[in-house]
Structures are given as C-alpha cells and as structure tokens.
Amino acid sequence: MASSSADDDLVASKTEGFKVGEKKTVEEYAKLDQNDESLNRWKASLGISDSAPLAVDPSDQRRCVIQSLALEVQGRPDIVVDLNTPGSVEKLKSKPFTIKEGAQFRMKAIFRVQHDVLSGLKYLQVVKRKGIRVGKDEEMIGSFPPNTKDKPTYEKKFAQEEAPSGMMARGHYDAVSKFVDDDDHTHLKFEWSFDITKEWK
C-alpha cells in the first residue's frame, strides 16, 4: 500500500481562480452553436465528430480506461505492460523495469475514453529512493471525447527523461503514479519500480 505521504504528494496543482466549466454530453457539444465556425474548429480539434461511437459495455462505468503502459528506451525494444491482463497492475511493483544509467527513456500510455467527454486528464508521478522523495512530475494530457470506430484509442507519449548516472545514482527506486481529471477523479493509481544499473541486463 502507498503511504499517506505518497497520497499527499500525488495531488494535482491547482490554478487559482480556475473553475471547471459546466459539464455537457458529447451530443450537447456537437449541437452547440453549429453555425459558429470558430467553435466548430474547436470541437474538431477536440475530436468531436459525427463518427460512429465505439461499442462499450454499458455495465462498465469507467470514463477512462488505461489499456497499456510502455517504457520506451532509445535503441531498445519497448517494454509493454498490458493492463487488460488480470493482475498486471499488481505485478508492476514486484517486477521492476531496468534502465541503464544515462539512458534516454519515456513512458507511453494507450487509453480509451467512453460514455462522456473526459476533461483535463493529468498524469502525476512521485519517485522515491529508500523512502525519500527524489522526484515529482505532473503532466497535462488533455481533454478527450469518447473514442469512435475511426479512432478506437488515444496514445500519450510523456516527456523524455534521462536516467541519472554514477555509482550514487545506481540502485532501486519506487514510484507511485496516477491518472486524474479536472474533477479530481482518479482513473488509475498504481505502484511500480525500476532499477538504475551500470549496464543493461
């Protein structure tokens, strides 16, 4: 279980004075001021279209489904974790990723939005070593309408990072990450770990 301090660390930053706008369905957005060209361009940029919606299980009330996570490292095959596989989230912490010191890497997520527009999806991450926080990241992913048959999933590649180097940097790191939206609803929270090594294993 993540500690309460980790929970405190995983709080998204807030913009003073910002208020989440009134919620609308995809149909309401599509019909909104249809003769307004600038608004139509905005809706197109958000992906709201007349394309047929993706069939979803009505009993699955999740609005955002993170389908897979991957570690991309320059010059090496991607390490992909299929989150549709039972027990895959629980295995993330017990099976650490290995990253060679100084290597360039980044995380990638494939996800699906269903039922309604998803507003202000963010990725938060806290990294600790021996219980001491050594890093915290927050990255805005964006707002998305439900996926369609033409676009069944979304892909997000996060900012590229460089693994630390040197004897003091090598070792085991623990991380807690979560995907959260403007309504502070957590769509996925998971613990994972990685090892910084001198050479690839």
Buried (B, 14 or more C-beta within 10 A) or exposed (E): EBEEEBBEBBEBEEEEEEEEEEEBEBEEBBEBEEEEEEEBEEBEEBBBBEEEEBEBEEEEEBBBBBBBBBBBBEEEEEBEBEBEEEEBBEEBBEEBBBBBBEBEBBBBBBBBBBBEBBBBBBBBBBBBBEEEEEEEBBEEBEBBBBBBEEBEBBEBEBEEBEBBBEEEBBEEBBBBBBBBBBEEBEBBBBBBBBBBBEEEE
